[in-house]
Amino acid sequence: MKAAPTPDDVRKQLDEILSSKWFKSSRQRSAFLAYLIDQTLQGNTGFNQYAIGVEALGKGENFDPATDNAVRKVASETRLKL
């Protein structure tokens, strides 16, 4: 049975992904993925669109995920590129 990756292993892989052309060309995709990975490594897995929009994408405190689909769009693009 293979051991689970360490946080350092995960961060190293994240750095490789973020240096790819698919992520270097998009600050939003990079910020989105890095935010999710960092939060997960800290034990926070209760993501919500508002927090991602404000904290990762810099949308500001008036961000309303009900009327702005930025988080859903970036999530979809990120899945596609991964």
C-alpha distances in whole Angstrom, upper triangle without the diagonal:
4,7,9,12,15,19,20,17,18,22,22,21,23,26,25,25,29,30,30,33,32,32,34,37,36,37,36,33,32,33,31,28,28,29,27,24,26,27,23,22,25,24,26,25,29,30,33,36,38,36,34,38,39,37,35,38,41,43,45,45,47,44,44,41,43,46,44,41,40,36,36,37,35,31,32,33,30,28,30,29,25
4,7,9,12,15,16,14,15,18,18,17,20,22,21,22,25,26,26,30,29,29,31,34,33,33,33,30,28,30,28,25,25,26,24,21,23,24,20,19,22,22,24,23,27,28,31,33,36,34,32,35,37,34,32,35,38,40,42,43,45,42,42,39,42,44,41,39,37,34,33,34,32,29,30,30,27,25,27,26,23
4,6,9,12,13,11,13,16,16,16,18,21,21,21,24,26,26,30,29,28,30,33,32,32,32,29,27,28,27,23,23,24,22,19,20,21,18,16,19,19,22,21,25,26,30,32,34,32,30,33,35,32,30,33,36,38,40,40,43,40,41,38,40,43,40,38,36,33,33,34,31,28,30,30,27,25,28,27,23
4,6,9,11,9,10,13,14,13,16,18,18,19,21,23,24,27,26,25,27,30,29,29,28,25,24,24,23,20,19,21,18,15,17,18,14,13,16,15,18,18,21,22,26,28,30,28,26,30,31,28,26,29,32,34,36,37,39,36,37,34,37,39,37,34,32,29,29,30,28,25,27,27,23,22,25,24,20
4,7,8,6,6,10,10,10,12,15,15,16,18,20,21,24,24,22,24,27,26,26,26,23,21,22,21,17,17,18,16,13,14,16,13,11,15,15,17,17,21,22,25,27,29,26,25,28,29,26,24,27,30,32,34,35,37,35,36,33,36,38,35,33,31,27,28,29,26,23,25,25,22,21,23,22,18
4,5,5,6,9,10,11,12,14,16,17,18,20,22,25,25,23,24,28,27,26,26,23,21,21,21,18,16,17,16,13,13,15,12,10,12,13,16,17,21,22,25,27,29,26,24,28,28,25,23,27,29,31,33,34,37,34,35,33,36,38,35,33,31,28,29,30,27,24,27,27,23,23,25,24,20
4,5,5,6,9,10,10,12,14,15,16,18,20,24,23,21,22,25,24,23,23,21,18,18,18,15,13,14,13,10,9,12,10,7,10,11,14,15,19,19,23,24,26,22,21,24,25,21,20,23,25,28,29,30,33,31,32,30,34,35,33,31,28,25,26,27,24,22,25,25,21,21,24,22,19
4,5,5,6,9,10,10,12,14,15,17,19,22,22,20,21,24,24,22,23,21,18,18,19,16,14,16,15,12,11,14,13,10,13,15,17,18,22,22,25,27,28,25,23,26,26,23,21,24,26,29,31,32,35,33,34,32,36,37,34,32,30,27,28,29,25,24,26,26,22,22,25,23,20
4,6,5,6,9,10,11,12,14,16,17,21,21,19,20,24,23,23,23,20,18,19,19,16,14,16,16,12,13,15,14,11,15,16,18,19,23,22,26,27,29,26,24,27,27,24,22,25,27,30,32,33,36,34,35,33,36,37,34,32,29,27,27,28,25,23,25,24,20,21,23,21,17
4,5,5,6,9,10,11,12,14,16,19,19,16,18,21,21,20,20,17,15,16,15,12,11,13,12,8,10,12,10,9,12,14,15,16,19,19,22,23,25,22,20,23,24,21,19,21,24,27,29,30,33,30,31,29,32,34,31,28,26,23,24,24,21,19,21,21,17,17,20,18,15
4,5,5,6,9,10,10,12,14,18,18,15,16,20,19,18,18,16,13,14,14,11,9,12,12,8,8,12,11,9,12,15,16,17,20,19,22,23,24,21,19,22,22,19,17,20,22,25,27,28,31,29,30,28,32,33,30,28,25,22,24,24,20,19,22,21,17,18,20,18,16
4,5,5,6,9,10,11,13,17,17,15,16,19,19,19,20,17,14,16,17,13,12,15,15,11,12,16,15,13,16,18,20,20,24,23,25,26,28,25,22,25,25,22,20,22,25,28,30,32,34,32,33,31,35,36,32,30,27,25,26,26,22,21,23,22,18,19,21,18,16
4,5,5,6,9,10,11,15,15,13,15,18,18,18,18,15,13,15,15,12,11,14,14,11,12,16,14,13,17,18,19,19,22,21,24,25,27,24,21,24,25,22,19,21,24,27,29,31,33,31,32,30,33,34,31,28,25,23,24,23,20,19,20,19,15,16,18,15,12
4,5,5,6,9,10,13,13,10,12,15,15,14,15,12,9,11,12,8,7,11,11,8,10,13,13,12,15,17,17,17,20,19,21,21,23,21,18,20,21,18,15,18,20,23,26,28,30,27,28,26,30,30,27,25,22,19,21,20,17,16,18,16,13,14,16,13,11
4,5,5,6,9,12,13,10,11,14,14,14,15,13,10,12,13,11,9,13,14,11,12,15,16,14,17,20,20,21,23,21,24,24,25,23,20,22,23,20,17,18,21,24,26,29,31,28,30,28,32,32,29,27,23,21,23,22,19,18,20,18,15,17,18,15,13
4,6,5,7,10,11,10,11,14,15,15,17,14,11,14,15,12,12,15,16,13,15,18,18,17,20,22,23,23,25,24,26,26,27,25,22,24,25,22,19,21,23,26,29,31,33,31,32,30,33,34,30,28,25,23,24,23,19,19,20,18,15,16,17,13,12
4,5,5,9,8,7,9,12,12,13,14,11,9,12,12,9,10,14,13,12,14,17,17,17,20,21,21,21,23,21,23,23,25,23,19,21,23,21,17,18,21,24,27,29,31,28,29,27,30,30,27,24,21,19,20,19,16,15,16,14,11,12,13,10,8
4,5,8,8,5,6,9,9,10,11,9,6,9,11,8,8,12,13,12,13,16,17,17,19,21,21,21,23,21,22,21,23,21,18,19,20,18,15,16,18,21,24,27,28,26,27,25,29,29,25,23,20,18,19,18,14,15,16,14,11,13,14,11,10
4,7,8,7,6,9,11,11,14,12,9,12,14,12,12,16,17,15,17,20,20,20,22,25,25,25,27,24,26,25,27,25,21,22,24,21,18,19,21,24,27,30,31,29,30,29,32,32,28,26,22,21,23,21,17,18,19,16,14,16,16,13,13
4,5,6,6,9,10,12,14,11,10,14,15,13,13,17,18,17,19,21,22,22,24,26,26,25,28,25,26,25,27,26,22,23,25,23,19,19,22,25,28,31,32,29,31,28,31,31,28,25,22,21,22,20,16,17,17,14,12,14,14,10,10
4,5,5,6,9,11,13,11,11,14,16,14,16,19,20,19,21,24,24,24,27,29,28,27,29,26,27,26,27,26,23,23,25,24,20,19,22,24,28,31,32,29,30,28,31,30,27,24,21,21,21,19,16,17,17,14,13,15,13,10,11
4,6,6,7,10,11,9,9,13,13,12,14,17,17,17,20,22,22,23,26,27,26,25,26,23,24,22,25,24,20,20,23,22,18,17,20,22,25,28,29,26,27,25,27,27,23,21,18,17,18,15,12,14,13,10,9,11,10,6,9
4,5,5,7,8,6,5,9,10,9,11,14,14,14,16,19,19,20,23,24,23,22,24,21,22,20,22,21,17,18,20,18,15,14,17,19,23,26,27,24,25,23,26,26,22,20,16,16,17,15,11,13,13,10,8,12,11,8,9
4,6,7,10,9,7,10,13,12,12,15,17,17,18,21,22,22,24,26,26,25,27,24,25,23,24,23,19,19,21,19,16,15,18,20,23,26,28,25,27,25,28,28,24,22,18,18,20,17,14,16,17,13,12,15,15,12,13
4,7,9,9,9,12,13,14,15,17,19,19,20,23,24,25,27,29,27,27,28,25,25,23,24,23,20,19,21,20,16,15,17,19,23,26,27,24,26,24,27,26,22,20,17,17,18,16,13,15,16,12,12,15,14,11,14
4,5,5,6,9,10,11,12,14,16,17,18,20,21,23,24,26,24,24,25,21,21,19,20,19,16,15,17,17,13,11,14,16,19,22,23,20,22,20,23,22,19,17,13,14,15,13,10,12,13,10,10,13,13,11,13
4,6,5,6,8,10,10,12,14,15,16,18,20,21,22,24,22,22,23,20,20,17,18,17,14,13,14,13,10,9,11,13,16,20,21,18,21,19,23,22,18,17,13,13,15,13,10,13,15,12,11,15,16,13,15
4,5,5,6,9,10,10,12,14,15,16,18,20,21,22,20,20,20,17,16,14,15,14,11,10,12,11,8,6,9,11,14,17,18,15,17,16,19,18,15,13,9,9,12,10,7,10,12,10,9,13,14,13,14
4,6,5,6,8,10,11,12,14,15,17,18,20,21,19,18,19,16,16,14,16,15,12,12,14,13,10,9,12,14,17,20,21,18,19,17,20,20,16,14,11,10,11,10,6,8,10,7,6,10,11,9,10
4,5,5,6,8,10,11,12,14,15,16,18,20,19,18,20,17,18,16,18,16,12,13,15,13,9,10,13,15,18,21,22,20,21,20,23,23,19,17,14,13,15,13,10,11,13,11,8,12,13,11,11
4,6,5,6,9,10,10,12,14,15,16,18,16,16,17,14,15,14,15,13,9,10,11,9,6,7,9,12,15,17,19,17,19,17,21,21,18,16,13,11,14,13,10,11,14,13,10,14,16,14,14
4,6,5,6,9,10,11,12,14,16,17,15,14,15,11,12,11,12,11,7,9,11,9,6,7,10,12,15,17,19,16,17,15,18,19,16,14,11,8,11,11,7,8,11,10,8,11,13,13,12
4,5,5,6,9,10,11,12,14,15,14,13,15,12,14,13,15,13,10,12,14,12,9,11,14,16,19,20,22,19,20,18,21,22,19,17,14,11,13,13,9,8,11,11,7,10,12,11,10
4,6,5,6,8,10,10,12,14,13,14,15,13,15,15,16,14,11,13,14,11,8,11,14,16,18,20,23,20,22,20,23,24,21,19,16,14,16,16,12,12,15,14,11,13,16,14,13
4,6,5,6,8,10,11,12,11,11,12,10,12,12,13,10,8,10,11,8,6,9,12,14,16,17,20,17,19,17,21,22,19,18,15,12,15,16,12,12,15,15,12,14,17,16,15
4,6,5,6,9,10,11,9,8,10,8,11,11,13,11,8,12,13,11,9,12,14,16,18,19,21,18,19,17,20,22,19,18,15,12,14,15,12,10,14,14,11,13,16,15,14
4,5,5,6,9,10,10,10,12,11,14,15,17,14,12,15,16,13,11,14,17,19,21,22,25,22,23,21,24,26,23,21,19,15,17,18,15,13,16,16,13,14,17,16,14
4,5,5,6,9,9,10,13,12,15,16,17,13,12,15,15,12,11,14,16,19,20,21,24,22,23,22,25,27,24,22,20,17,19,20,17,16,19,19,16,17,20,19,17
4,5,5,6,5,7,9,9,12,14,14,11,10,14,14,11,11,14,16,18,19,19,22,20,21,20,23,25,23,21,19,16,18,20,17,15,19,20,17,18,21,20,19
4,5,5,5,6,9,9,13,15,17,14,13,16,17,14,14,17,19,21,22,23,25,23,23,21,24,27,24,23,21,17,19,21,18,16,19,20,17,17,20,20,17
4,5,7,9,12,13,16,19,20,16,16,19,19,16,15,19,21,23,24,25,28,25,27,25,28,30,28,26,24,20,22,24,21,19,22,22,19,19,23,22,19
4,6,9,11,12,16,18,19,15,15,19,18,15,15,19,20,23,23,23,26,24,26,24,27,30,27,26,24,21,23,25,22,20,24,24,21,22,25,24,22
4,6,9,11,15,18,18,15,16,19,19,16,17,20,22,24,24,24,27,25,25,24,27,29,27,26,25,21,22,25,22,20,23,25,21,21,25,25,22
4,6,8,11,14,15,12,12,16,16,14,14,18,19,20,21,20,23,21,22,20,23,25,24,23,21,18,19,22,20,18,21,23,20,20,24,24,22
4,6,9,12,14,12,12,15,16,14,15,18,20,20,22,21,23,21,21,19,21,24,22,21,20,16,17,20,18,15,18,20,18,18,21,22,20
4,7,10,12,10,11,14,15,14,14,17,19,19,20,19,21,18,18,16,18,21,20,19,19,15,16,19,18,15,18,21,19,19,22,23,22
4,7,9,7,7,10,12,11,11,14,16,16,17,16,18,15,15,13,16,18,17,15,15,11,12,16,14,12,15,18,16,16,20,20,19
4,6,6,6,9,10,11,11,13,14,14,15,14,15,12,12,9,12,15,14,13,13,9,11,14,14,12,15,17,16,17,20,21,21
4,6,5,6,8,10,10,10,12,11,13,12,13,10,9,6,9,11,10,9,9,6,8,11,11,10,13,15,15,16,19,20,20
4,5,5,6,8,10,10,11,9,10,9,9,7,7,6,9,11,10,11,10,8,11,14,13,13,16,18,18,19,22,23,23
4,5,5,6,8,9,10,10,10,9,11,9,10,10,13,15,13,13,12,10,13,15,14,14,17,18,17,19,22,22,22
4,6,5,5,7,9,9,11,11,13,10,11,10,13,15,12,12,10,7,10,12,10,10,14,15,14,15,18,19,19
4,6,6,5,6,5,8,9,10,7,9,8,12,12,9,10,7,6,10,11,10,11,14,15,14,17,19,19,20
4,6,6,5,5,5,6,9,7,10,10,14,14,12,13,11,10,13,15,13,14,18,18,18,20,23,22,23
4,6,6,8,8,9,12,11,13,13,17,18,15,15,13,11,15,16,14,15,18,18,17,19,22,22,22
4,6,8,10,12,14,12,14,13,17,18,15,14,11,9,13,14,11,12,15,15,13,16,19,18,18
4,6,9,11,13,10,13,12,16,15,12,12,8,8,12,12,9,11,14,14,13,16,18,18,19
4,6,9,11,9,12,13,17,16,13,14,11,11,15,15,13,15,18,18,17,20,22,21,22
4,7,8,6,9,10,13,13,10,11,9,10,13,14,13,15,18,18,18,21,22,22,24
4,6,6,9,12,15,14,12,14,12,13,16,17,16,18,21,21,21,24,26,26,27
4,5,9,11,14,14,13,15,14,14,18,19,18,20,23,24,23,26,28,28,29
4,6,10,12,11,11,14,13,14,17,18,19,20,23,24,24,26,28,29,30
4,6,9,9,7,10,10,10,13,15,15,16,19,20,20,23,25,25,26
4,5,6,6,9,10,10,12,14,15,16,18,20,21,22,24,26,27
4,5,5,6,8,7,9,11,12,13,15,17,18,19,21,23,23
4,6,7,10,10,11,13,15,15,16,19,20,21,23,25,26
4,6,9,11,11,13,15,16,17,19,21,22,23,25,26
4,6,8,9,10,12,13,14,16,17,19,20,22,23
4,6,5,6,9,10,11,12,14,16,17,18,20
4,6,5,6,8,10,11,12,14,15,16,18
4,5,5,6,9,10,10,12,14,15,16
4,6,5,6,9,10,11,12,14,15
4,5,5,6,9,10,11,12,14
4,5,5,6,9,10,10,12
4,6,5,6,9,10,11
4,5,5,6,9,10
4,6,5,6,9
4,5,5,6
4,6,5
4,6
4
